[in-house]
């Protein structure tokens, strides 16, 4: 890739992150004089997970699993791998996060419990605008439930660092021809959908 192409990619990634930050602010806006209008965390969490899906697809070279070629990972595993590789999240919490905040919330627009069929543990969502770093992704036991603490701003900050942090995705993309090819392949796929 030449400098112009890399600059265009950087702009595209930056604009997506800026849009995410803008929607985060709007999700938690206080509307004076409108006590019946509550904050709206579900749409911004769904947007966070969609952005994670996009970025992990650009990294891996595919979005739709029918286009993954020799990559045998599921979409879920691809996103978990991105979280662990670039964001440093633990595998188990990444898996719970994807199942709860991506699959359950994205597909039903409702907070649904998640059952670990091996252990019998039941996980529930706890979405906050922002959390202290020590509380972010903590699992809190209350009665028979485990609550995975999700801070929207924490996630957005970590996602931005995963893309533009020193030595992270964009830095690797500028020199790694495989990542460049993956980006182009996935970007082409995303812009080639047909009826």
N, C-alpha and C positions, 0 to 999 in steps of 0.2 A: 504494500500500500504506500502511496505517496503522502506527503505532508498534507496536501489538500483533502484527501480522503479521510485521513486520520482526524483532521480538524473538523470535518463534517460529522464524523462519528462522535467526537467529543461534544460537539454542540447538541447532537441528538440526545445523548445520554444526559447531558446537563439540563436540557429542557425537560426531560422526563422527570428528573429529580426535583427541579424547580416546581413543576406542576404538582408533584406529590406534596411538597412542602406547602404550596398554596392551598391545596385541598385539605391538608391537615389543619391549617389555621381556620378554614371555613367550617370544618366539622365541629370545632369547639368554640365557635363564635358565640359571644354573649349578646343576645338581642334585647336591649333595654326595653322595658315595658311589655315584653312578650313572655310572661312566665310559663305559658303553655307550650312554648317551643323549646324542646330539650336539645341537648347536644346529640350529634349523630355519628357515633363511632363506627358502625358497621360499614358504611360505604368507604370510609378512608382505609379501614383494615382490608377490605376487598381490593382496593386500589393498590395497597402495599403488596399484597400477595400476587396480584396480577403483574406488578412491576418486577417482583422477584422471579416470577415465571418467565417474563420477557428476558430479563438479564441472564438468567440461567440458560435459556434457550440460545441466546446470542453466543454465550460462552461455549456451549456444547455443540452448536451447529444445527439444531433442530428445535422446532416447537411442537409440531404434531408427531406423535410416536411413529406414524407410518413413514416418516422421513428420517428416521434415526440411523439408517444404514447399519453399520456393525455395532453401534452403541446399544447394548442390551438393557440399559437402565430404563426404568419407568419414568414418567414425568415427575412423580413424587420423589424418586431417588435422585433425579437430576437436581431438583430444587434443594433437597437435603445436602447433596454434595456441594452445591454452591454456598449454602449457609455455613457448612463446616470448613470449606476451603478458604473462602474470602472473608467470612465474618467471624470465624473462630467459634461458632456455636457448637455445643455438644450434640452428638448424633441423636441421642434419645429425645432431647428437648426440641431439636429441629424436626424430628419425625412427628412429635405431638403437635407442634406448631402448624406444620403443613396440613396434617389431618384435620385439625380443629379450625384454624383460621383461613385455610385455603379451601379444602374440599368441603367440609361441613357448612361453613359460612357462605362460601362462594356459590355453592349449588342450591342452597335452601334459603338463603338470606335470613337465617335464624341461628341463634345460639343453641347448639345441640351438644349433648354430652358425648364423650368418647370413651368407649369401654376397651380396656386392655384385656383381651380374651385369655391371655396367658396368666395374668396375675389377679384379674378381677377388679383392678383399680378403675375408678371412674373419674375422668378429667372433665373439668368445666372451664369456661372462658372467664377471664377477668381482664377487661380492656381498660387501660388508663391512658390519659393524654401523654403523660411522661412519668417515669419512675426513677428513683435513685438507682444508680448502677447496681448496687447490691441487691435490689429488689427485682430488677428486670430479669425475666425468665425464671424467677424463683418459683418453686412449686410449694404452695401452701396447703397443708392438710386441714380441712374443716369437716368434722364428722366423718362420713364415709367418702367424701369427695376430695379430689386434688385439684387445686385451681392453678393453672399456668398463668403467671403474671405477664401481661403483654403491654408494653409501653409503646404507643404509636411513634412518638418522637424519637425514642431510643432506637427503634427499628429503622426509621428513616435515616438517622445519623449513621448507624452502622452500615446501612446499604450504601450511602454516599461514600463512606470510607472504603467499602469493599470495591467500589468502582474507581475512585480517584485517590485512594490512600497510596502512600509510597510503596511501590513494588506490587500493588494490587492489580486488578483486572486491566484497567486502561494502560498502565505502564507495561504490563505483559503483552497486551495487544499491539503496542507500537513496534515490538521487535519479534514477536512470535508469529510466523507465517501460518501455522496451524490455527491459531486463534483468529487470525485475519480471515482465513478461508471459512472458518466456522461462522464468523459474523456475517460474511457475505451470503453464505448458504442459507442461514436462518432468516436474514433480512429479506432475501429473495423469496423464500417460502412464505413469510408473513405478508408479502405484497403480491402474492400470486394465487390467492384463494379464488376459487370459482364456484358457481352454483352447481 
